[in-house]
Amino acid sequence: MAGMDVAGENRLLWKIIDSSYDGLFMTDGTGQILYCNDAYLRISGLRRSTLLGRHIDELVREGVIPDACSPEVIRTSVPLTKVIDYYHGVSALVTSIPVADEGGRIVRVVSNVRDITELMRIRAQLKDSKDLNEEYRRKLRQVEKNGREDRELLVVSPAMERVVKLAERVSQVSSPVLIQGESGVGKDMLARFIHDNGDERADRPFVQINCSAIPETLLESELFGYEAGAFTGASKKGKVGLFELANNGTLFLDEIGEMPAALQVKLLDVLQRGKVYRLGGTKTVQVRARIIAATNTNLERLLEEGRFRRDLYYRLSVIPIVIPPLRERREDIIPLIAHFMERINRKFNWTKTMTPAAADMLTRYGWPGNVRELRNVVEHMMVVADKETVDESHIPAAVAEEVSLKPAVPVGQLPDSSLKAVMEAVEREVIAKTIVACGSMRRAADRLGIDLSTLVRKKRKHGIK
């Protein structure tokens, strides 16, 4: 700058400052705005006439500027950096630095304002991508753990909601669980649900055995394993028992009420000590398996008859869960029908639907076989139907005969027989059955003569899944 006077140097310096791509913003020691360059106006979306001569505190208080560093820097004399999101969608990294005179009094606060909108957008995309990948991984783990669609739990009725909420809490601990309920209510599905909702490690084993399906002479070796040559016909290599296979996972003992008395003693010993002896072996094997037992028999009656050990019962039933039969939670019938029909349609590439009258008949049946029987009846009806619509003529004779002899539930048996309660109950039932019959929300809305948005709102209002 040789030969240039001081005024010329100052003009050049201001030109350099004005040409900066980053925004520059300056106040005096009280917060009055003295200067801002064009880049700051571009980044902030503000006008110079709105800023110059005003106090920064006032502009923030009035909402002209969403936020600022300068007021705090003036109060504390300490530099400050923060991200400010301006109203027109630009994000900026603002750094304000105090400038003091020789006496230490702040006379200026200079702020550097850098546009980081693109950086924030990329950061958000990366976060979304990370979240999405994590969601995909979570779903993949769930698919890997579930393996089969028939492990899905459909929950609509308050009774089943209570069961599932308890199962979710239980899944976070390792306490033994005793699941009781009639045959076909889904005890095995609930056991798997508890296992799957626990530790997320995909390699945790889930081992299941039906205690009533294996002869007493073989059940012991299946549970505890055996050493080579332990008995006639035993494998020369020996065999690992189910307790060992379930180590660090879950052992599901289905139909525990059918376990022979002699094995009940050995099972209790394993539960107490956490160790097993293989048949013919002399060494103990340490095992850590969560035990879930299930039965459709009345264990209290077996206790009274002396056919089930009381100490084993208390050991297994640390957390008892009772699944109510399907006839006591009829709200679940329609959603289950829709679920089974969807699976069967997808399996055979069909588009079959069920009439409201047929669905109504199924809701009035007693379902002694519970969910398993319902699934089989729905599949039977869809297979025998030679047309796209499944109706009452396709219902198995035994089911149809029982339903035809059973009157509809009288209004007086409703929980609240006020007109409003009755109308809402009827509306809910009609909507649920029409959705099942039509196979889609739009067709159901057309049949009911209402807008799709109205149907969606009513479906949400009545809690129809």
C-alpha positions as CSV (number, residue, x, y, z in Angstrom):
1,M,0.0,0.0,0.0
2,A,3.0,2.3,-0.5
3,G,2.0,5.8,-1.6
4,M,-1.7,5.3,-0.4
5,D,-2.9,7.8,2.2
6,V,-4.7,6.6,5.4
7,A,-8.1,7.4,4.0
8,G,-7.4,5.4,0.9
9,E,-6.2,2.5,3.0
10,N,-9.4,2.6,5.1
11,R,-11.6,2.7,1.9
12,L,-9.8,-0.3,0.6
13,L,-10.1,-2.2,3.9
14,W,-13.9,-1.5,4.0
15,K,-14.1,-2.8,0.4
16,I,-12.4,-6.0,1.4
17,I,-14.7,-6.4,4.4
18,D,-17.8,-5.7,2.2
19,S,-16.7,-8.3,-0.3
20,S,-16.4,-11.0,2.3
21,Y,-18.5,-14.1,1.5
22,D,-19.2,-14.5,5.3
23,G,-21.5,-12.0,6.9
24,L,-20.0,-9.3,9.2
25,F,-22.0,-7.5,11.8
26,M,-20.9,-4.9,14.3
27,T,-22.3,-3.1,17.3
28,D,-20.9,-0.5,19.7
29,G,-20.4,-1.3,23.4
30,T,-24.0,-0.7,24.2
31,G,-25.5,-2.9,21.4
32,Q,-26.3,-0.2,18.9
33,I,-25.8,-1.6,15.4
34,L,-23.1,0.3,13.5
35,Y,-22.4,-1.9,10.4
36,C,-23.4,-5.0,8.4
37,N,-22.0,-6.1,5.1
38,D,-24.0,-7.3,2.1
39,A,-23.2,-11.0,2.9
40,Y,-24.9,-10.6,6.3
41,L,-28.0,-9.2,4.6
42,R,-28.1,-12.1,2.2
43,I,-27.7,-14.7,5.0
44,S,-30.1,-13.1,7.5
45,G,-32.7,-12.0,4.9
46,L,-32.9,-8.6,6.6
47,R,-32.6,-5.0,5.2
48,R,-29.9,-2.6,6.2
49,S,-32.5,0.1,6.9
50,T,-34.1,-2.2,9.4
51,L,-30.8,-2.7,11.3
52,L,-28.6,0.3,11.3
53,G,-29.0,2.6,14.3
54,R,-31.2,0.1,16.2
55,H,-30.2,-1.7,19.4
56,I,-29.7,-5.5,19.0
57,D,-31.6,-6.2,22.2
58,E,-34.7,-4.5,20.8
59,L,-34.6,-6.3,17.5
60,V,-34.4,-9.7,19.3
61,R,-37.1,-8.7,21.7
62,E,-39.4,-7.6,18.9
63,G,-38.7,-10.8,16.9
64,V,-37.0,-9.0,14.0
65,I,-34.0,-11.1,14.6
66,P,-34.6,-14.7,15.9
67,D,-31.5,-14.6,18.1
68,A,-28.1,-12.9,18.5
69,C,-24.8,-13.4,20.3
70,S,-23.9,-9.7,20.8
71,P,-26.1,-8.9,23.9
72,E,-24.5,-11.7,25.9
73,V,-21.0,-10.8,24.8
74,I,-21.6,-7.2,25.9
75,R,-22.8,-8.5,29.3
76,T,-20.0,-11.1,29.9
77,S,-17.1,-9.7,27.8
78,V,-16.6,-13.3,26.6
79,P,-16.7,-14.5,23.0
80,L,-19.7,-16.6,22.1
81,T,-20.7,-18.9,19.2
82,K,-24.1,-20.3,18.4
83,V,-26.2,-21.5,15.5
84,I,-29.0,-19.2,14.6
85,D,-31.9,-20.2,12.3
86,Y,-33.2,-17.2,10.4
87,Y,-36.8,-16.9,9.4
88,H,-36.3,-17.5,5.7
89,G,-34.8,-20.9,6.2
90,V,-31.1,-20.1,6.4
91,S,-29.0,-21.5,9.3
92,A,-25.8,-19.6,10.3
93,L,-22.9,-20.1,12.6
94,V,-22.5,-16.8,14.4
95,T,-19.3,-16.0,16.4
96,S,-19.2,-12.7,18.3
97,I,-16.0,-11.2,19.7
98,P,-15.7,-8.2,22.0
99,V,-13.2,-5.4,21.2
100,A,-12.0,-3.3,24.1
101,D,-10.2,0.0,24.4
102,E,-7.0,0.6,26.3
103,G,-9.0,0.9,29.5
104,G,-10.6,-2.5,29.0
105,R,-14.0,-1.1,28.2
106,I,-15.9,-2.8,25.4
107,V,-16.3,-0.4,22.5
108,R,-17.3,-2.8,19.7
109,V,-18.7,-6.3,19.2
110,V,-17.8,-7.9,15.9
111,S,-19.8,-10.9,14.7
112,N,-18.8,-13.3,11.9
113,V,-21.8,-15.0,10.3
114,R,-21.3,-18.1,8.2
115,D,-24.0,-19.7,6.2
116,I,-24.2,-23.4,7.2
117,T,-27.6,-24.2,5.7
118,E,-26.2,-26.8,3.3
119,L,-24.1,-28.3,6.1
120,M,-27.1,-28.6,8.3
121,R,-29.1,-30.1,5.5
122,I,-26.4,-32.7,4.9
123,R,-26.2,-33.3,8.6
124,A,-29.9,-33.9,8.8
125,Q,-29.8,-36.2,5.8
126,L,-27.0,-38.2,7.5
127,K,-29.0,-38.4,10.7
128,D,-32.1,-39.5,8.8
129,S,-30.1,-42.0,6.9
130,K,-28.6,-43.3,10.2
131,D,-32.1,-43.4,11.8
132,L,-33.5,-45.2,8.7
133,N,-30.6,-47.7,8.7
134,E,-31.2,-48.3,12.4
135,E,-34.9,-48.8,11.7
136,Y,-34.2,-51.2,8.9
137,R,-31.7,-53.1,11.1
138,R,-34.3,-53.2,13.9
139,K,-37.0,-54.6,11.5
140,L,-34.5,-57.0,10.1
141,R,-33.6,-58.3,13.6
142,Q,-37.3,-58.7,14.3
143,V,-37.9,-60.6,11.0
144,E,-34.9,-62.8,11.7
145,K,-36.2,-63.4,15.3
146,N,-39.7,-64.0,14.2
147,G,-39.0,-66.1,11.1
148,R,-42.7,-66.9,10.6
149,E,-45.8,-64.7,10.2
150,D,-47.8,-66.9,12.5
151,R,-45.9,-65.4,15.4
152,E,-47.6,-62.1,15.1
153,L,-49.8,-61.0,18.0
154,L,-52.9,-59.1,17.1
155,V,-54.2,-57.0,20.0
156,V,-57.6,-55.2,20.0
157,S,-59.5,-56.2,23.1
158,P,-58.7,-54.6,26.5
159,A,-58.1,-58.1,27.9
160,M,-55.4,-58.9,25.4
161,E,-53.9,-55.4,25.7
162,R,-53.3,-56.2,29.4
163,V,-51.7,-59.5,28.6
164,V,-49.3,-58.0,26.0
165,K,-48.4,-55.1,28.3
166,L,-47.5,-57.5,31.0
167,A,-45.6,-59.7,28.6
168,E,-43.6,-56.6,27.4
169,R,-42.6,-55.8,31.0
170,V,-41.7,-59.4,31.7
171,S,-39.5,-59.6,28.6
172,Q,-37.0,-57.2,30.2
173,V,-36.3,-59.6,33.1
174,S,-35.3,-63.3,33.4
175,S,-37.9,-64.4,35.9
176,P,-39.7,-67.7,35.1
177,V,-43.1,-67.2,33.4
178,L,-46.1,-69.6,33.6
179,I,-48.6,-69.0,30.7
180,Q,-52.0,-70.6,31.2
181,G,-54.9,-70.7,28.8
182,E,-57.1,-73.0,26.8
183,S,-55.8,-74.9,23.8
184,G,-55.4,-72.7,20.8
185,V,-55.3,-69.3,22.5
186,G,-51.7,-68.6,21.4
187,K,-49.5,-69.6,24.4
188,D,-46.6,-70.5,22.1
189,M,-46.9,-67.1,20.3
190,L,-46.8,-65.2,23.6
191,A,-43.8,-67.2,24.8
192,R,-42.0,-66.3,21.6
193,F,-43.1,-62.7,21.9
194,I,-41.6,-62.5,25.4
195,H,-38.3,-64.0,24.1
196,D,-38.2,-61.7,21.0
197,N,-38.8,-58.5,23.0
198,G,-36.0,-59.2,25.4
199,D,-32.3,-59.0,24.7
200,E,-31.9,-57.9,21.0
201,R,-29.0,-60.3,20.3
202,A,-30.1,-62.3,17.3
203,D,-28.1,-65.4,18.3
204,R,-30.1,-66.0,21.5
205,P,-31.7,-69.5,21.2
206,F,-35.4,-70.2,21.6
207,V,-35.9,-73.9,22.3
208,Q,-39.4,-75.4,22.5
209,I,-40.5,-78.8,23.7
210,N,-44.0,-80.2,24.1
211,C,-43.9,-82.3,27.3
212,S,-47.0,-84.3,26.3
213,A,-45.8,-85.2,22.8
214,I,-42.6,-87.2,23.9
215,P,-42.7,-90.5,25.7
216,E,-41.6,-90.4,29.3
217,T,-38.7,-92.7,28.6
218,L,-37.3,-90.2,26.1
219,L,-38.3,-86.9,27.7
220,E,-35.5,-87.0,30.2
221,S,-32.8,-87.5,27.7
222,E,-34.3,-84.8,25.5
223,L,-34.2,-82.3,28.3
224,F,-30.9,-83.1,30.0
225,G,-28.9,-85.0,27.3
226,Y,-26.8,-88.1,27.8
227,E,-23.3,-89.3,27.6
228,A,-22.0,-91.8,25.1
229,G,-23.3,-95.3,25.9
230,A,-25.6,-94.1,28.7
231,F,-28.3,-96.6,27.6
232,T,-29.0,-99.2,25.0
233,G,-29.4,-97.5,21.6
234,A,-27.8,-94.3,22.8
235,S,-25.6,-92.5,20.3
236,K,-21.9,-93.2,20.5
237,K,-21.2,-89.5,20.6
238,G,-23.7,-88.7,23.3
239,K,-26.3,-85.9,23.0
240,V,-26.7,-82.3,24.2
241,G,-29.9,-81.7,26.0
242,L,-32.4,-79.0,25.4
243,F,-31.3,-77.1,28.5
244,E,-27.8,-76.8,27.1
245,L,-29.1,-75.8,23.7
246,A,-31.2,-73.1,25.3
247,N,-28.2,-71.7,27.2
248,N,-28.3,-67.9,27.4
249,G,-31.7,-68.0,25.7
250,T,-35.2,-69.4,26.4
251,L,-36.5,-72.9,27.0
252,F,-40.2,-73.1,26.4
253,L,-41.8,-76.1,28.2
254,D,-45.2,-76.4,26.6
255,E,-47.9,-78.6,28.3
256,I,-45.9,-78.6,31.5
257,G,-48.9,-80.1,33.3
258,E,-48.2,-83.4,31.5
259,M,-44.6,-83.8,32.8
260,P,-44.1,-87.1,34.7
261,A,-43.6,-86.8,38.5
262,A,-40.1,-88.2,38.4
263,L,-39.0,-85.5,35.9
264,Q,-40.6,-82.8,37.9
265,V,-38.1,-83.5,40.7
266,K,-35.2,-83.2,38.3
267,L,-36.6,-80.1,36.6
268,L,-36.9,-78.4,40.0
269,D,-33.3,-79.3,40.9
270,V,-32.1,-77.8,37.6
271,L,-34.1,-74.6,38.2
272,Q,-32.7,-74.2,41.7
273,R,-29.1,-75.0,41.0
274,G,-28.7,-73.8,37.4
275,K,-26.9,-77.0,36.5
276,V,-27.7,-80.3,34.7
277,Y,-26.4,-83.8,34.8
278,R,-26.5,-85.6,31.5
279,L,-27.8,-89.2,31.7
280,G,-24.8,-91.4,32.4
281,G,-22.6,-88.5,33.3
282,T,-20.8,-87.5,36.4
283,K,-20.1,-83.8,35.8
284,T,-22.5,-81.0,36.0
285,V,-23.0,-78.6,33.1
286,Q,-23.8,-74.9,34.0
287,V,-26.8,-73.6,32.2
288,R,-28.5,-70.1,32.1
289,A,-31.8,-70.5,30.3
290,R,-34.9,-68.5,30.9
291,I,-37.8,-70.8,31.6
292,I,-41.3,-70.2,30.1
293,A,-43.8,-72.9,30.9
294,A,-47.3,-73.2,29.5
295,T,-50.3,-75.4,30.1
296,N,-54.0,-75.7,29.2
297,T,-54.7,-77.8,32.3
298,N,-55.8,-76.5,35.7
299,L,-52.6,-76.8,37.7
300,E,-54.3,-75.9,40.9
301,R,-56.5,-79.0,40.5
302,L,-53.4,-81.1,39.7
303,L,-51.8,-79.8,42.9
304,E,-54.8,-80.9,44.9
305,E,-54.7,-84.3,43.3
306,G,-50.9,-84.6,44.0
307,R,-50.1,-84.9,40.3
308,F,-48.0,-81.8,40.2
309,R,-45.3,-80.7,42.7
310,R,-46.3,-77.6,44.7
311,D,-42.7,-76.5,45.0
312,L,-42.2,-76.7,41.2
313,Y,-45.4,-74.8,40.6
314,Y,-44.2,-71.9,42.8
315,R,-40.8,-72.0,41.1
316,L,-42.4,-71.8,37.6
317,S,-45.2,-69.3,38.3
318,V,-43.1,-66.4,39.5
319,I,-44.9,-64.4,36.9
320,P,-48.2,-66.1,35.9
321,I,-50.0,-64.9,32.7
322,V,-53.5,-66.1,31.8
323,I,-54.6,-65.7,28.2
324,P,-58.4,-65.4,28.0
325,P,-60.3,-67.6,25.5
326,L,-61.4,-66.1,22.3
327,R,-65.1,-66.1,23.3
328,E,-64.3,-63.7,26.2
329,R,-62.6,-61.2,23.9
330,R,-64.8,-61.1,20.8
331,E,-63.4,-57.7,19.8
332,D,-60.4,-59.6,18.5
333,I,-62.4,-61.9,16.2
334,I,-62.9,-59.4,13.3
335,P,-59.3,-58.2,13.2
336,L,-58.1,-61.8,13.4
337,I,-60.4,-62.8,10.4
338,A,-59.0,-59.8,8.4
339,H,-55.4,-60.8,9.3
340,F,-55.8,-64.5,8.4
341,M,-57.6,-63.5,5.1
342,E,-54.8,-61.2,4.2
343,R,-52.2,-63.8,4.8
344,I,-54.1,-66.5,2.8
345,N,-54.8,-64.0,-0.1
346,R,-51.1,-63.2,-0.3
347,K,-50.1,-66.8,-0.1
348,F,-52.3,-67.9,-3.0
349,N,-52.4,-64.6,-4.8
350,W,-56.1,-64.2,-4.2
351,T,-58.3,-61.1,-3.6
352,K,-61.1,-62.7,-1.8
353,T,-63.4,-60.8,0.7
354,M,-66.0,-61.9,3.2
355,T,-69.6,-60.7,3.5
356,P,-70.7,-58.9,6.7
357,A,-73.3,-61.6,7.3
358,A,-70.6,-64.3,7.3
359,A,-68.3,-62.3,9.6
360,D,-71.3,-61.7,11.9
361,M,-71.9,-65.4,12.2
362,L,-68.3,-66.1,13.0
363,T,-68.3,-63.5,15.8
364,R,-71.3,-65.3,17.4
365,Y,-69.6,-68.7,17.4
366,G,-68.1,-70.0,20.7
367,W,-64.7,-71.0,19.3
368,P,-63.8,-73.8,21.7
369,G,-60.6,-74.2,19.7
370,N,-59.9,-70.5,20.0
371,V,-57.5,-68.7,17.6
372,R,-56.2,-71.9,16.1
373,E,-59.7,-73.0,15.2
374,L,-60.6,-69.6,13.8
375,R,-57.6,-69.6,11.6
376,N,-58.5,-73.0,10.3
377,V,-62.1,-72.1,9.7
378,V,-61.2,-68.9,7.8
379,E,-58.8,-70.9,5.6
380,H,-61.5,-73.6,5.0
381,M,-64.0,-71.0,3.9
382,M,-61.6,-69.3,1.5
383,V,-60.5,-72.5,-0.1
384,V,-64.0,-73.9,-0.6
385,A,-65.3,-70.6,-2.0
386,D,-65.4,-70.8,-5.7
387,K,-65.8,-67.1,-6.1
388,E,-64.2,-63.9,-4.9
389,T,-66.8,-63.4,-2.1
390,V,-66.8,-65.7,0.9
391,D,-70.3,-65.9,2.4
392,E,-72.4,-67.8,5.0
393,S,-72.7,-70.8,2.6
394,H,-68.9,-71.5,3.0
395,I,-69.0,-71.7,6.8
396,P,-68.4,-75.3,8.1
397,A,-71.7,-77.0,9.0
398,A,-70.8,-77.5,12.7
399,V,-70.1,-73.8,13.1
400,A,-73.2,-72.7,11.2
401,E,-75.4,-75.0,13.1
402,E,-74.3,-73.8,16.5
403,V,-74.6,-70.1,15.5
404,S,-78.1,-70.6,14.0
405,L,-79.3,-71.8,17.4
406,K,-77.7,-68.9,19.3
407,P,-79.6,-65.6,19.5
408,A,-77.9,-62.3,19.0
409,V,-76.8,-60.6,22.2
410,P,-79.7,-58.6,23.7
411,V,-79.3,-54.9,24.1
412,G,-79.8,-55.3,27.9
413,Q,-76.6,-57.2,28.1
414,L,-74.5,-54.3,26.7
415,P,-72.2,-52.7,29.4
416,D,-74.2,-49.5,29.0
417,S,-77.6,-49.7,27.5
418,S,-78.1,-46.0,26.9
419,L,-79.1,-45.1,23.4
420,K,-75.7,-43.4,22.7
421,A,-73.8,-46.5,23.9
422,V,-75.9,-48.8,21.8
423,M,-75.6,-46.7,18.7
424,E,-71.8,-46.5,19.1
425,A,-71.6,-50.2,19.6
426,V,-73.6,-50.9,16.5
427,E,-71.6,-48.4,14.5
428,R,-68.3,-49.9,15.5
429,E,-69.5,-53.4,14.6
430,V,-70.9,-52.4,11.2
431,I,-67.7,-50.5,10.3
432,A,-65.4,-53.3,11.4
433,K,-67.4,-56.0,9.5
434,T,-67.7,-53.8,6.4
435,I,-64.0,-53.2,6.2
436,V,-63.4,-57.0,6.5
437,A,-66.0,-57.7,3.8
438,C,-64.7,-55.1,1.3
439,G,-61.1,-55.7,1.8
440,S,-60.2,-52.0,1.5
441,M,-61.0,-48.8,3.2
442,R,-62.2,-47.1,0.0
443,R,-64.6,-49.8,-1.0
444,A,-65.9,-49.9,2.6
445,A,-66.5,-46.2,2.5
446,D,-68.4,-46.5,-0.8
447,R,-70.6,-49.3,0.6
448,L,-71.3,-47.4,3.8
449,G,-72.1,-44.2,1.8
450,I,-69.6,-42.0,3.6
451,D,-66.4,-40.2,2.6
452,L,-63.1,-42.1,3.0
453,S,-61.9,-39.4,5.5
454,T,-65.0,-39.9,7.6
455,L,-64.5,-43.6,7.7
456,V,-60.8,-43.2,8.7
457,R,-61.9,-40.8,11.5
458,K,-64.6,-43.2,12.8
459,K,-62.2,-46.2,12.5
460,R,-59.8,-44.3,14.7
461,K,-62.5,-43.2,17.1
462,H,-63.7,-46.8,17.7
463,G,-60.2,-48.2,17.9
464,I,-60.7,-50.5,15.0
465,K,-57.4,-52.0,13.9
